[in-house]
Amino acid sequence: MASGIFAILDDVALLLDDAAVMSKVAAKKTAGLLGDDLAVNAEKATGFHASRELPVIWAITKGSLLNKLIILPVAFLLSAYLPWLIVPILLLGGAYLSYEGAEKVYEWFVPHAHGAIAARASEVPGEIVQQEASKIKAAVRTDFILSIEIIVITLETVISQPIPVQIMVVSFIALLATAGVYGLVAFLVRMDDAGLYLLERAEVAAGTTGRLLRLTGRGLVAALPHVIRLLGVVGTIAMLLVGGGMFVHNIDALHHLLAGLPALAAELLTGLGVGAVILLLLLGMRRLRGAPA
């Protein structure tokens, strides 16, 4: 009886050891995508009233966890029974991210009615809640697409491992993506609070410690507006890179065509090109319907 229990514990220990090793491998392989995920979601989670930032991030985090709960079992089933369907799903996600990125670039250069309407709505209390809910839905939708790619890439890394190892590794990376990304986003959007706290501590600290706390606190408070603006640019570029990357890495002809370009340039140009085509089609459809561009 005792020997049987020890044998089971030994098997569990070996399984956990394999899962830990493969988790490190998968984390390295998805590190770049997790960085893009952070940039995109940070951009999506900013721009709210200061008192609503953390509740909004928590709402997006819950949506992200729900996304993972939906995607994980579906990914395992598709990998086992319909592996050919994974690439088309990735390409659809890539098209959406490319469109989102291209639309952001378009909005930087071309004045449009939607921006003015949104600005006026943000001043009306009743519209603030509706606008906030709309932004949360958009952020969760973008997270869903990024989650698909993270989970698929992780699953490809451990596809040769036993099913229990696959489940543990992919689930760990998926949860790490949500906890790590939105934890950092929460810190970024509350940098000013951290700075004010350090300034308060500096009042009671003496000498070098007080000066260091004061300098750091002022730096955090002053840096927040610049960080928010930077996240908007970096998040847009990241959307184009991830969206374009889904096409470059999954369409062999396109991959060979752009082989002479640096990887980042190929992915960025592809994302911008795909997004621009979709954007032009949608703008044309809006004009035909008489809706504002």
N, C-alpha and C positions, 0 to 999 in steps of 0.2 A: 504493500500500500504506500509506504513512505517513498520507496524507490520510484513508484509511478508518479507521485506528486513532484519529486525532484526532477524527473524527466520532463514533465510538463513545464516546470519553472525554467529549466534549461532551454527548452524550445522557445519559450516566451522571451528569454534573455537574448537568444540568438536573433529572433525576429526583430526585437527592438534595436539591437546593434546594427542589423542590416538596414533598418529603417532610418537610423541616425546617419549612417554613412551615405545612403542614397539621398537623404534630405540635404546634406551638404553639397552633393553633386548637383541636385536640382536647383538649390538656392543660387549656386554660381551661374548656372545656365540661364536662370530667369532674372538675375540681378539687374541687367540692363533694362529689361521690360518693367521690373518693379520700380526702377527709377523713373521711367516714362509714366508709369501708373501714378506715382507720387505727383509728378508735375501736372498731369492732366487733372487728377482729382483735386489737387490743391487749387488749381485755377477754377474748377467747377464749384468748390466749396467756399469761395471768397465772394465779396461784394454784398454781403448781408449787413444789416444793422448790428452794431457791436453786441447788443443785448441778445441777439438771436443767433450769433455765430456758433456757439457750442451746441444749443439745441438742434440747429440745422445739421451740423456735422454728425451728431448722434443719430439723427433721422437717416442721414445718408449711410452711416455705418450699419444701422439695422437693415437698411435696404441691401447693402453689400453682403451682409451675412445671409440674407434670404437668397440673394443671387447665387451664392456658393452652394447653399443647400439644394437649389434647383439644378445647377449645372453639374455638380459632382456626380450624382447617380446617372444623369443623362450621358455624361462624358464616358463613364465606364461602360454603359450599355452600347453606346455608339462604337466605342473602340473594339468591343467584343463582337458585335453583330453587324454594324453598318459603318465600317471605317471609312468608306469612300465618301460618306456624307460630311465628314469633319471639315475637309478643305472648302467646299462650297459655303459652309457656315462661317468659316474664318474669312472668306472673301466678302461675304455680306457684311460682316462686322467691320472689315477693312474699308469697305465702301462708305459705311456710315461715319466712321472716324475721319476719313479723308474729307467727306462732305462737311463735317463739323469744323475741321481745321480750315478748309478753304473758305467757308462762310465767315469765320473769324477774320481771316486775311482780307476778304472783301469788305467787311465792316470797318476795317482800319482805314481804308482808302476811299470808300464810296459812302456818302451820307445816305441814310435810308430812314424811311418813316417809322419802322419798328422801334428804332432806338429812341426816337423822340416820344413815341407813345409809352414805352417802358419807363422813360424818365419821368413823365407826367404821372404815370400810375404809381411810381414809388413814393409820390407825395400824398397819395390818397390812402388813408388807413385801411379802408376796405379792400383796396387793390393790393396792398402790401402782402397780405396773407396769401392771396391767389398767386401773386408773382413768386413768392417764396416756395409755395407748393410746386409750381411749374419748374422752378430751378432744381428743386430736390428730385423731381421725377427725371429731369434731364441728366442730373448727376448719377442717379442710380442706373439709368439706361446706359450711360457711357461706362460705368463700372461693370455692368453686365457683360459688355463686349470685351473689355480688357480682361475680365475674369475668365472668359472663355479661352483667350489665348494663353494666359498664364497656366490654366489647368491643362490645356492640351499639350503645351510644351513640357510641363512637368510630367505628364502621363507618358509622353514619348521617351523621356529620360529613363523611366523605370518600367517600361513596357515588358522587359525581359525578366522582371522580378516576380516572385509569387504574388498572388492577388492581395493577401493581407498587407504586404509591404507596399504595394501600389496604393492601397487605400490610405494607409497611414501617412505616406510621404506626400501624396497629392493633397490630402486634407490638411496636413500641417502647413504646406506652402500656401494653400488657399487662405487659411486663417491668418497666417503670418502677413500675407498681403493686405488683408483688411485691417488687422490690429496695427501693423507697422505704419502703413500709409496714413490712415486716419488719425493715429496718435501723433504723427509728425505734423499733419495738417492742423490739428488742434493747437499744437505748440506754435506753429507759424502764425496763425491768425490771432493768437493771444500774446504775441511778443511784447506788445505795449504794456500789458498787465504785468508780465515778468519784469519788464524794465522799471515800472512804477514800484514794484515790490523791492527791487534792488535799491532804488533811490530812497525808499523808506528805511531800509536797513543801513544805508550809508549815513543817515542822520545820527544813528546811535553808535556807529563804528568809528574808530579813531585811526589816525595815521594813514599808512599806505593802503590798508584794507578798505577804509572809508572812501579814499580817492578812487580805488579800483572799482568798488561797487558803484560809485557815482558815475564813473566813466562808462562802465558796461551798461548800466541802466539807461543813461541818456542815449547811448548807441542803439539799444534795442528799440526805444520809443521812436527815435528818429528814422530808424531803418524800415519800420513797418510799411509805410506807404510805398517805398521803393520796392520792397519785397513783393507786395501785392501786385504792383505793376509788372514786375519781372515775371511773376508766376503766370500772368496773363499771356506774355510772349512765349515763355518756355513751355507752358501747357499747350499752346496752339501748335508749336513746332513738334512737340512730343506726339500730339494727335496725328499730325501728318506723317511722322516717322513710323509710328505703329501701324497706321492704316496702310501706308505705302509698303511697309515691310511685309504685311500679310500677302500682298500681291507679288512682291519680288521673290519671297521665299517659297511661294506655293505655285507659281506659274513658271515652268522651266524656260519657256521661250523668252519671257521677259527678263528672267535672271541672266540668261546668256546675252541678251541684247544689251544689258546695262553692266555687263561684267567689267568693262573698262573703267567705270566710274567708281569712286570710293563708295563704300556701302551706305554711309549716311546720306551722301548726295543722291544715290540711286533711290533710296527709300523716300527721301524728302520730295524729289521731283515726281516720283510715281504717285505719292499721296496727294501732292498739289494738283497733278494732272487729272487723276481720277476724281478728286473732289471738285475741281473746276468744271469738269464735264457734267457731273450731277447737279452742281449749283446752277449752271447755265440752263440745263433742262428744266429745273424747278422754277427758275426765274421766268423762263419763257412760258411755262404753264400758268404761272401767276398772272402774267401780263395778258394772256389769252382770256383768263377769267375776269380780268379787270381789277385784280387785287393789287395793293401796293407792293413793290419789290422790297 
